[in-house]
């Protein structure tokens, strides 16, 4: 169970990481 929880957490973090990256990029483009 612990391994599953860790794997699930890692997957969630990876998916959550990509979205924040494009956010700043969009803001920079809009600002420019």
C-alpha distances in whole Angstrom, upper triangle without the diagonal:
4,5,5,6,9,10,11,12,14,15,16,18,20,21,22,24,27,28,29,31,33,34,36,38,39,40,42,44,45,46,48
4,5,5,6,9,10,11,12,14,15,17,18,20,21,22,25,27,27,29,32,32,34,36,37,38,40,42,43,44,46
4,5,5,6,9,10,11,12,14,15,17,18,20,21,23,25,26,28,30,31,33,34,36,37,39,41,42,43,45
4,5,5,6,8,10,11,12,14,15,17,18,20,22,24,25,27,29,30,32,33,34,36,38,39,40,42,44
4,5,5,6,9,10,11,12,14,15,16,18,21,22,23,25,27,28,30,32,33,34,36,38,39,40,42
4,5,5,6,9,10,11,12,14,15,16,19,21,22,23,26,26,28,30,31,33,34,36,37,38,40
4,5,5,6,9,10,11,12,14,15,17,19,21,22,24,26,27,29,30,32,33,35,36,38,39
4,5,5,6,9,10,11,12,14,16,18,19,21,23,24,26,27,29,30,32,33,34,36,38
4,5,5,6,9,10,10,12,15,16,17,19,21,22,24,25,27,28,30,31,33,34,36
4,5,5,6,9,10,10,13,15,16,17,20,21,22,24,26,27,28,30,31,33,34
4,5,5,6,9,10,12,13,15,16,18,20,22,23,24,26,28,29,30,32,33
4,5,5,6,9,11,12,13,15,17,18,20,21,22,24,26,27,28,30,32
4,5,5,6,9,10,11,13,15,16,18,19,21,22,24,25,27,28,30
4,5,5,7,9,11,11,14,15,17,18,20,21,23,24,26,27,29
4,5,6,7,10,11,12,14,16,17,18,20,22,23,24,26,28
4,6,6,7,9,11,12,14,16,17,18,20,21,22,24,26
4,6,6,7,10,11,12,13,15,17,18,20,21,22,24
4,6,5,7,9,11,11,13,15,16,17,19,21,22
4,5,6,7,9,10,11,13,15,16,17,19,21
4,6,5,7,9,10,11,13,15,16,17,19
4,5,6,7,9,10,11,13,15,16,17
4,6,5,6,9,10,10,12,14,15
4,5,5,6,9,10,11,12,14
4,5,5,6,9,10,10,12
4,5,5,6,9,10,11
4,5,5,6,9,10
4,5,5,6,9
4,5,5,6
4,5,5
4,5
4
